[in-house]
């Protein structure tokens, strides 16, 4: 088999170097668009192969690295990984096309976008925990510089807060990985080996390992109470950074949760606690979002709510809940990319993100107004959007496991929907007043909207593209 994963990572690595060495901003941007487009084509091919070739899923590519310590450059293609690789490719391509209101003449933005995509794809296909950890930290570094170097306002404070939380999560994750390595019969970082031998880990260590991993992944998703970094990081990052961090980086934690509950057999003992935490986090975010006026902060907390729902799906531990959680990761990433892109476009056109200042956007910026409305519909699970399929699967799974209690988190989505529709009607769609436009929306932003919306509707109208991977 063609070493497709090595090829994809090599393309992104080379693209990052070429973009970094480009002599101008425009060349760097074109390089990022080209190489991220190639990566998207490869990701699409991987999904097609996963649907049509029975032996493709589960295939592994490996090169020796430090064999005596069980460390190999090994990658595997799973139904989880192939969907998230596609998500990372779509969002990264859209981010490469997008523009923002600051540093638009700085070519160093685009190597960071490709580095981030490199880390995300590497993490989603890692076959051992050593590589998983390496790519995890590379993604943190890329995200930190996206916020610190290219954000605005309180970006330095936001970047430092993000870094503190990320260092804590990385330290906790590393400790958990080392415990697994030393307490499995044959010391190994290989995920498939750990999956088949996790029951042999001493009982008094199992709870510690679960807690360490769970906390690390809660930080990255984020889940209450490890969420304090999210509002500043999302709001102070540039448009491209917000798209990537909300759309893809949060999936580092969600994907980790998937592995935690599907690889480690003892995790089932803690599933009901994860359900409760996910539900609490979702309701907390729903109430906090109602106090926000900044569009980026509103979207940040709506993102946190969806992370809670993803955890609810994972905690159900059945095929519907797991498939729904993966589907919502895809839908959520696409919706966040769309909404942060639209917010970036509105900031370019009107110089503000405050909903009390933005009136009658639908008059002069029809595309931005209705694109944000599409994102709002999709985030609350309106039919024909990817979010609808995801929510249906998650709550089928949750009810199968927890009975009617499994349906309780759906009310957090309803609360979010009520507020979002109210806010959009009072600001974007109101025609009693009209905010003064200060600049025309760049055509690149309209193309960015189109990329995200096309994906949202494709996966909403053709759900079998994902559900077939689970035999649903």
Buried (B, 14 or more C-beta within 10 A) or exposed (E): EEEBBBBBBEBBBEBBBBBBEBEEBEBBBBBBBBBBBBBBEBBBEBBEBBBEEEEBBEBBBBEEBEEEEBBBBBBBBBBBBBBBBBBBBBBBBBBBBBBBBBBBEEBBBBBBBBBBBBBBBBBBBBBBBBBBBBBBBBBBBBBBBBBBBBBBEEBEBBBBBBBEBBEBBBEBBBBBBBBBBEBBEEEBBBBBBBBEBBEEBEEEBBEBBBEBBBBBBBBBBBBBEBBBBBBBBBBBBBBBBBBBBBBBBBBBBBBBBBBBBBBBBBBEEBBBEBBBBBBBBBBBBBBBBBEBEBBBBBBBBBBBBBBBBBBBBBBBBBBBBBBBBBBBBBBBBBBBBBBBBBBBBBBBBBBBBEBEEBBBBBBBBEBBBBBBBBBBBBBBBBEEBBBBBBBBBBBBBBBBBBEEBBEBBBEBBEBBBEBBBEBBEBBBBBEEEBBEBEEEBBEBBBEBBBBBBEBBBEBBEEBEBBBBBBEB
